[in-house]
């Protein structure tokens, strides 16, 4: 009887210590993963800001050399304003998609002006924009990769218990808008 009492006296605290260490490890892992996602999102925001700073220069160059459509300029400006006013990640994704659409219309418009595309200033801006678009794409891919890792961690057993206890929720992926599959139309009538 005495051995059974001593065994239970040590086993219960040992199991309790292991559970506490497991919970601490799970919590710290989730915190680190969440910070990785937040860092990746900050990179997306940074590349979008660079893009928003570059595009007005491209628009000004196009406007100076062509009979530029006011609707396209308005769409670019509104999308940029929408991004700056967006609060949540989902609102920023929507604003980014609107900007993508406006930028596509701008580029289709530019194709109609061969003299414009031949100027050195425009070619330089176009190269910068292409590079910026690649950086945006890479930042989105990196963000989605970190979201996938975090969401997997939040959903896996037994970490899902710790996630539920401490309020860790899944992040949304950066997905393109369904309208992005349609080519933009420019009508000069």
URHUCOR-V579802 format. One record per backbone hydrogen bond with DSSP energy under -0.5 kcal/mol. NH is the residue of the N-H (numbers start at 1). CO is the residue of the C=O. E is the energy in kcal/mol with one decimal. If there is no record, write none. Layout:
# URHUCOR-V579802
NH/CO/E, NH/CO/E
This chain:
# URHUCOR-V579802
5/1/-1.9, 6/2/-2.1, 7/3/-2.6, 8/4/-2.4, 9/5/-1.9, 10/6/-1.3, 10/7/-0.5, 11/7/-2.5, 12/8/-1.5, 14/10/-1.8, 15/11/-2.8, 16/12/-2.4, 17/13/-2.7, 18/14/-2.2, 19/15/-2.4, 20/16/-2.3, 21/17/-2.6, 22/18/-2.5, 23/19/-2.5, 24/20/-2.5, 25/21/-2.6, 26/22/-2.7, 27/23/-2.6, 28/24/-2.7, 29/25/-2.2, 30/26/-2.2, 31/27/-2.5, 32/28/-2.3, 33/29/-2.3, 34/30/-2.6, 35/31/-2.2, 36/32/-1.7, 37/33/-2.0, 38/34/-2.6, 39/35/-2.3, 40/36/-2.3, 41/37/-2.5, 42/38/-2.2, 43/39/-1.7, 44/40/-1.7, 45/41/-2.6, 46/42/-2.3, 47/43/-2.3, 48/44/-2.3, 49/45/-2.5, 50/46/-2.3, 51/47/-2.0, 52/48/-3.1, 53/49/-1.8, 54/50/-1.7, 55/51/-2.5, 56/52/-0.8, 57/54/-0.9, 58/54/-1.5, 59/55/-2.9, 60/56/-2.5, 61/57/-2.0, 62/58/-2.5, 63/59/-3.1, 64/60/-2.0, 65/61/-1.0, 65/62/-0.7, 66/62/-1.5, 68/66/-1.8, 73/69/-1.6, 74/70/-2.7, 75/71/-2.4, 76/72/-2.3, 77/73/-2.5, 78/74/-2.9, 79/75/-2.3, 80/76/-2.0, 81/77/-2.2, 82/78/-2.7, 83/79/-2.1, 84/80/-2.1, 85/81/-1.7, 86/82/-0.9, 86/83/-0.8, 92/88/-2.0, 93/89/-2.4, 94/90/-2.1, 95/91/-2.3, 96/92/-2.8, 97/93/-2.3, 98/94/-2.1, 99/95/-2.2, 100/96/-2.4, 101/97/-2.1, 102/98/-2.3, 103/99/-2.9, 104/100/-2.2, 105/101/-2.0, 106/102/-2.1, 107/103/-2.4, 108/104/-2.2, 109/105/-2.2, 110/106/-2.2, 111/107/-1.4, 112/108/-0.5, 112/109/-1.4, 113/110/-2.2, 116/113/-0.5, 117/113/-1.7, 118/114/-0.9, 119/116/-1.4, 123/119/-2.4, 124/120/-2.4, 125/121/-2.2, 126/122/-3.0, 127/123/-2.3, 128/124/-2.3, 129/125/-2.6, 130/126/-2.5, 131/127/-2.3, 132/128/-2.5, 133/129/-2.8, 134/130/-1.9, 135/131/-2.0, 136/132/-2.5, 137/133/-2.4, 138/134/-2.5, 139/135/-2.5, 140/136/-2.5, 141/137/-2.4, 142/138/-2.8, 143/139/-2.5, 144/140/-2.8, 145/141/-2.1, 146/142/-2.2, 147/143/-2.6, 148/144/-2.4, 149/145/-1.9, 150/146/-2.5, 151/147/-3.3, 152/148/-2.2, 153/149/-2.0, 154/150/-2.7, 155/151/-1.7, 156/152/-1.6, 160/156/-2.7, 161/158/-1.4, 162/158/-1.0, 163/159/-2.8, 164/160/-2.2, 165/161/-2.4, 166/162/-2.1, 167/163/-0.7, 167/164/-0.5, 168/163/-2.4, 169/167/-0.5, 175/173/-0.9, 180/177/-1.8, 181/178/-1.4, 182/179/-1.5
